[in-house]
Amino acid sequence: MNAPYELAGLTLHVFEQDGGWNWGLTIERLRGTGEKVVAYSDALFESEAQAHEDGVRAYDAARFDVECV
């Protein structure tokens, strides 16, 4: 799993699972330890690059929502 993008605790993860590539966005938990999944890909991607590209799109949209608050 890699996490090349981070913003105020928001992290993009790209990983291989069930024969395809996925992405997930997590944030740090306010209480306790660990991270909470706040968004993830429903579809499997054929390559890591495709999953990463779609994950960056979702990350940027989430970042825009956070900056507009």
Phi and psi restraints in degrees (value plus and minus 20) as a CYANA .aco file:
   2 ASN   PHI    -144.1  -104.1
   2 ASN   PSI     136.7   176.7
   3 ALA   PHI    -156.2  -116.2
   3 ALA   PSI      55.5    95.5
   4 PRO   PHI     -97.7   -57.7
   4 PRO   PSI     -38.0     2.0
   5 TYR   PHI    -137.2   -97.2
   5 TYR   PSI     112.9   152.9
   6 GLU   PHI    -162.7  -122.7
   6 GLU   PSI     118.1   158.1
   7 LEU   PHI    -166.2  -126.2
   7 LEU   PSI      95.2   135.2
   8 ALA   PHI      25.0    65.0
   8 ALA   PSI      26.8    66.8
   9 GLY   PHI      66.8   106.8
   9 GLY   PSI     -28.5    11.5
  10 LEU   PHI    -104.5   -64.5
  10 LEU   PSI     104.9   144.9
  11 THR   PHI    -149.7  -109.7
  11 THR   PSI     116.2   156.2
  12 LEU   PHI    -115.3   -75.3
  12 LEU   PSI     108.6   148.6
  13 HIS   PHI    -137.9   -97.9
  13 HIS   PSI     115.0   155.0
  14 VAL   PHI    -140.0  -100.0
  14 VAL   PSI     109.4   149.4
  15 PHE   PHI    -170.2  -130.2
  15 PHE   PSI     138.2   178.2
  16 GLU   PHI    -118.5   -78.5
  16 GLU   PSI     113.7   153.7
  17 GLN   PHI    -179.5  -139.5
  17 GLN   PSI     121.0   161.0
  18 ASP   PHI      33.9    73.9
  18 ASP   PSI      17.9    57.9
  19 GLY   PHI      60.0   100.0
  19 GLY   PSI      -8.1    31.9
  20 GLY   PHI    -171.4  -131.4
  20 GLY   PSI     158.8   198.8
  21 TRP   PHI    -125.5   -85.5
  21 TRP   PSI     123.8   163.8
  22 ASN   PHI    -154.0  -114.0
  22 ASN   PSI     146.3   186.3
  23 TRP   PHI    -152.6  -112.6
  23 TRP   PSI     137.2   177.2
  24 GLY   PHI    -167.0  -127.0
  24 GLY   PSI     128.6   168.6
  25 LEU   PHI    -131.1   -91.1
  25 LEU   PSI     112.7   152.7
  26 THR   PHI    -146.9  -106.9
  26 THR   PSI     138.2   178.2
  27 ILE   PHI    -147.4  -107.4
  27 ILE   PSI     136.6   176.6
  28 GLU   PHI     -91.1   -51.1
  28 GLU   PSI     119.5   159.5
  29 ARG   PHI     -90.9   -50.9
  29 ARG   PSI     119.6   159.6
  30 LEU   PHI     -91.1   -51.1
  30 LEU   PSI     -56.8   -16.8
  31 ARG   PHI    -142.0  -102.0
  31 ARG   PSI     124.6   164.6
  32 GLY   PHI      64.3   104.3
  32 GLY   PSI    -175.7  -135.7
  33 THR   PHI    -146.4  -106.4
  33 THR   PSI     144.1   184.1
  34 GLY   PHI      72.1   112.1
  34 GLY   PSI    -186.1  -146.1
  35 GLU   PHI    -146.6  -106.6
  35 GLU   PSI     137.6   177.6
  36 LYS   PHI    -135.4   -95.4
  36 LYS   PSI     111.7   151.7
  37 VAL   PHI     -94.9   -54.9
  37 VAL   PSI     106.4   146.4
  38 VAL   PHI    -132.8   -92.8
  38 VAL   PSI     -36.3     3.7
  39 ALA   PHI    -181.6  -141.6
  39 ALA   PSI     132.3   172.3
  40 TYR   PHI    -177.5  -137.5
  40 TYR   PSI     142.6   182.6
  41 SER   PHI    -101.0   -61.0
  41 SER   PSI     116.6   156.6
  42 ASP   PHI    -104.1   -64.1
  42 ASP   PSI     -56.8   -16.8
  43 ALA   PHI    -109.3   -69.3
  43 ALA   PSI     130.4   170.4
  44 LEU   PHI    -107.3   -67.3
  44 LEU   PSI     119.4   159.4
  45 PHE   PHI    -123.2   -83.2
  45 PHE   PSI     128.8   168.8
  46 GLU   PHI     -92.9   -52.9
  46 GLU   PSI     -46.7    -6.7
  47 SER   PHI    -155.7  -115.7
  47 SER   PSI     139.5   179.5
  48 GLU   PHI     -81.6   -41.6
  48 GLU   PSI     -58.7   -18.7
  49 ALA   PHI     -82.5   -42.5
  49 ALA   PSI     -61.1   -21.1
  50 GLN   PHI     -85.4   -45.4
  50 GLN   PSI     -63.4   -23.4
  51 ALA   PHI     -84.4   -44.4
  51 ALA   PSI     -60.9   -20.9
  52 HIS   PHI     -83.7   -43.7
  52 HIS   PSI     -64.7   -24.7
  53 GLU   PHI     -80.2   -40.2
  53 GLU   PSI     -65.7   -25.7
  54 ASP   PHI     -88.9   -48.9
  54 ASP   PSI     -56.8   -16.8
  55 GLY   PHI     -84.3   -44.3
  55 GLY   PSI     -58.9   -18.9
  56 VAL   PHI     -84.0   -44.0
  56 VAL   PSI     -59.1   -19.1
  57 ARG   PHI     -79.5   -39.5
  57 ARG   PSI     -66.4   -26.4
  58 ALA   PHI     -86.6   -46.6
  58 ALA   PSI     -59.8   -19.8
  59 TYR   PHI     -81.6   -41.6
  59 TYR   PSI     -67.0   -27.0
  60 ASP   PHI     -82.3   -42.3
  60 ASP   PSI     -59.2   -19.2
  61 ALA   PHI     -84.7   -44.7
  61 ALA   PSI     -61.8   -21.8
  62 ALA   PHI     -86.2   -46.2
  62 ALA   PSI     -60.2   -20.2
  63 ARG   PHI     -83.5   -43.5
  63 ARG   PSI     -61.7   -21.7
  64 PHE   PHI     -80.7   -40.7
  64 PHE   PSI     -63.5   -23.5
  65 ASP   PHI     -81.5   -41.5
  65 ASP   PSI     -60.7   -20.7
  66 VAL   PHI     -87.9   -47.9
  66 VAL   PSI     -62.2   -22.2
  67 GLU   PHI     -89.5   -49.5
  67 GLU   PSI     -44.6    -4.6
  68 CYS   PHI    -106.4   -66.4
  68 CYS   PSI     -24.9    15.1
